[in-house]
Amino acid sequence: MIGTDTLQGMALELQVEMSHYRHQFGVRRNDFLVEAMSYGMSEEEARACAIQRIGPVVPVTSMPTLALGKSRPLSPMLAARYQYAGDWKDIHEHLLLPNEVLRIAATEQFRSWISDMRNYWVESAPYRFGDDRLSLLSVASEKEGHFSMLVWREPGEEPEVWTYASQHEYRFRHLLHWFKWLNGRSEE
């Protein structure tokens, strides 16, 4: 278990990483535009996708899990994330508010994706953990099943972040390391 002082320091470091991610949008946008147009997307289409929209902070006290009607209290780092910004869309990454988690988790497409992972992807988060230990953090593509999930291994611990994209899985010990990865400074 991580000590209280250490968690407070990590939450402050997370705020720095979130600020860095927010303020480096222009660099990511330019890189995205070049890449998208190299794959045949028109400049107009690429610019329409290359947006950053950050909603106001809203009170969040718990995070819904994939188990209907069950939630988890916010860990210190999740609390720091929701004290920093509300709904947050950045090019492809959409960091979710709890009501969006509930909406997506209830869709047939998402439930099918979870079921397929439980049945066919050995060692995936849905294979290893029950719905009461899983939640959604962000979505890159609902259609293609590109999600980042929160995984609570133990009560009272910071949840891990497991990202699924293009048949790949990336695991991070906690939210701070996930944001470092988004910023291109991964320690994992």
C-alpha positions in Angstrom: 0.0 0.0 0.0 1.3 3.5 -0.9 1.7 5.9 2.0 -0.5 9.0 2.4 2.4 11.5 1.9 3.6 9.6 -1.2 0.1 9.6 -2.6 -0.3 13.3 -2.1 3.0 13.9 -3.9 1.9 11.6 -6.7 -1.4 13.5 -7.0 0.5 16.8 -7.3 2.8 15.2 -9.9 -0.3 14.0 -11.8 -1.6 17.6 -11.9 1.7 18.6 -13.6 1.3 15.7 -16.1 -2.3 16.7 -16.9 -1.3 20.3 -17.4 1.5 19.2 -19.7 -0.9 17.0 -21.7 -3.4 19.9 -21.9 -0.8 22.5 -23.0 1.0 20.2 -25.5 -2.2 19.9 -27.5 -0.9 22.0 -30.4 2.1 19.7 -30.9 -0.1 16.6 -30.8 -2.6 18.3 -33.2 0.0 19.1 -35.7 1.5 15.6 -35.6 -2.1 14.2 -36.0 -2.8 16.4 -39.0 0.3 15.3 -40.8 -0.3 11.6 -40.1 -4.0 11.7 -40.9 -3.5 13.4 -44.2 -0.7 11.0 -45.1 -3.3 8.2 -44.7 -5.7 10.0 -47.2 -7.8 12.1 -44.8 -8.6 15.5 -46.2 -7.3 18.5 -44.3 -10.8 19.5 -43.4 -11.7 16.1 -42.0 -8.4 15.9 -40.1 -9.0 19.4 -38.5 -12.5 18.4 -37.5 -11.0 15.5 -35.5 -8.1 17.4 -34.1 -9.9 19.2 -31.3 -9.4 19.6 -27.6 -12.5 20.3 -25.5 -12.3 20.4 -21.7 -15.5 20.7 -19.7 -15.8 22.4 -16.3 -15.1 20.5 -13.2 -18.1 18.8 -11.8 -18.4 17.1 -8.4 -17.4 13.4 -8.6 -17.3 11.3 -5.4 -17.2 7.8 -6.8 -16.5 5.9 -10.0 -19.1 3.5 -11.3 -17.9 0.0 -12.1 -19.1 -2.3 -14.8 -21.2 -4.1 -12.2 -24.7 -2.6 -12.4 -25.3 -0.3 -9.4 -21.8 -0.7 -7.9 -19.2 2.0 -7.6 -15.9 2.6 -6.0 -14.8 5.7 -4.0 -12.3 7.9 -5.7 -8.7 7.2 -5.0 -6.5 10.3 -4.4 -5.3 10.3 -8.0 -8.8 9.9 -9.5 -9.9 12.7 -7.2 -7.1 14.9 -8.6 -8.1 14.0 -12.1 -11.7 15.1 -11.5 -10.6 18.2 -9.6 -8.6 19.2 -12.7 -11.2 18.9 -15.4 -14.6 17.5 -16.2 -15.4 15.9 -19.6 -12.1 16.0 -21.6 -11.8 15.3 -25.3 -8.4 15.5 -26.9 -8.1 14.3 -30.6 -9.0 10.6 -30.1 -8.8 10.3 -26.3 -12.0 11.0 -24.4 -11.6 11.0 -20.6 -15.0 10.1 -19.2 -17.2 11.5 -16.5 -19.1 8.9 -14.5 -22.4 9.4 -16.4 -20.6 8.7 -19.6 -19.1 5.5 -18.1 -22.6 4.3 -17.3 -23.9 5.1 -20.8 -21.1 3.3 -22.6 -21.0 0.4 -20.2 -24.7 -0.2 -20.8 -24.4 -0.5 -24.6 -24.7 -3.8 -26.4 -21.5 -3.1 -28.3 -19.4 -2.6 -25.1 -21.0 -5.5 -23.3 -20.1 -7.7 -26.3 -16.6 -6.4 -26.3 -16.2 -7.3 -22.6 -17.7 -10.7 -23.2 -15.3 -11.4 -26.1 -12.4 -10.4 -24.0 -13.5 -12.7 -21.2 -13.9 -15.6 -23.6 -10.9 -15.1 -25.9 -8.3 -12.8 -24.5 -6.6 -14.7 -21.7 -5.1 -12.4 -19.1 -7.0 -9.3 -20.2 -8.6 -7.3 -17.5 -12.1 -8.6 -18.2 -10.8 -12.2 -18.2 -9.0 -11.7 -14.8 -11.4 -9.5 -12.9 -15.1 -9.2 -12.2 -17.2 -6.3 -13.3 -17.1 -4.9 -9.7 -13.3 -4.4 -10.1 -13.4 -2.7 -13.5 -14.5 0.7 -14.8 -13.9 2.8 -17.8 -11.5 5.7 -17.7 -11.4 6.8 -21.4 -12.4 5.9 -24.9 -10.4 6.3 -28.0 -12.9 4.4 -30.3 -16.1 2.7 -29.1 -16.5 1.2 -32.6 -13.0 -0.4 -32.6 -12.9 -1.3 -28.9 -10.1 1.1 -27.9 -10.6 1.8 -24.2 -8.6 2.5 -21.1 -10.0 0.7 -18.0 -9.5 1.2 -14.3 -8.6 -2.1 -12.5 -9.0 -2.2 -8.8 -6.8 -5.1 -7.6 -7.2 -4.4 -3.9 -9.7 -2.2 -2.0 -8.1 1.2 -1.0 -5.4 1.0 -3.6 -4.9 3.2 -6.5 -6.5 1.5 -9.5 -4.2 0.4 -12.3 -4.9 1.6 -15.9 -5.1 -1.0 -18.7 -5.3 0.4 -22.2 -6.6 -1.7 -25.1 -6.0 -0.5 -28.7 -5.5 -2.4 -32.0 -5.2 -5.8 -30.3 -2.6 -4.5 -27.9 -2.7 -4.1 -24.1 -0.7 -1.6 -22.1 -0.7 -1.7 -18.3 0.1 1.1 -16.0 0.4 1.0 -12.2 -1.8 4.0 -11.8 -3.1 7.1 -13.4 0.1 9.1 -13.1 2.0 6.6 -15.2 -0.8 6.5 -17.8 -0.6 10.3 -18.2 3.2 10.1 -18.5 2.7 7.6 -21.3 0.2 9.9 -23.0 2.9 12.6 -22.7 5.5 10.3 -24.2 7.4 9.9 -21.0 6.4 6.4 -19.9 8.2 4.8 -17.0 6.6 1.4 -17.8 
